[in-house]
Amino acid sequence: MPDQSSPDDASPDGHHRSGRSPRLDILKALGDNTRYAIYLELARSPLPLTTAEIADILDLHVNTVRPHLERMREVNLLRVDTEARGQVGRPQHRYSLAADAPSLGLEPSPFPMLTGVLLQAAAEGGLDGEDLADAAREQGRADARRWERATVTLEALIVEQAKLGFDPEVVEDDDGATVAFAHCPFRSLAEAHPDLVCRVHCGLVEGLVDELGGATVREFHSLVDRTPCQVELAHDEPDREAQPTSR
């Protein structure tokens, strides 16, 4: 029989008036194979995930995933962040494990936290943003060298930015493309130190684009720009001297 209990059934010590602990509700929720699979993916992920991302990872339809996420919210397994996507469309929900959810030994990656600590130390130490951008360009070039030389630069950039959690969206035109970043995994740090965080992001993009070639970063818009969080790419002009001449 479905669980008909509600938060009002809980006593001040966190137990239901029926005597059942909320922990039992959590274990029952995770007893479903699909919910357990969702739980594992969220536990492994260093970043919150959308419904569509979870569905894609597990090869399920989003309509299958949604009720499972709702059930997991009901037993306080999940934290949900709402993020507006510009001015069009509904706000997007991103899911992560609640702070008091059982870890099952699958703690998230420590790298976002370590990055935050290092950036904070850089800010307090007066490190120049361009110094960080130079280091980030080297990392961007290293990322590019993992790709085949024939790879289209824009495609590689989109994949690399998605792996970092920036949720890129692309608009192409005859001269190039604009890549907008719908989500910043370091937004709180970027708001406090845009000169550092956004310069690092810019350096990663510039290094990858420069190494792969075929395009140039025309302009990078930081968090504080009028059109924030996007990069404009221009297609490189073909080398006309290298082109065979027709007779």
Buried (B, 14 or more C-beta within 10 A) or exposed (E): EEEEBEEEEBEEEEBBEEEBEBEEBBEBBBEBEBBBBBBBBBBEBBBBBBBEBBBEBBEBEBEEBBEBBEBBBBBBBBBBEEBEBEEEEEEBBBBBBBEEBBEEEBEBEEEBEEBBEEBBEBBEEEBEBEEBBEBBBEBBBEBBEEBEEEBEBBEBBBBBBEEBBBBBBBEEEEEBBBBBBBBBBBEEBBEEBBBBBBBBBBBBBBBBBBBBEBBBBBEBBBBEEEEBBBBBBEBEEEEEEEEEEEE
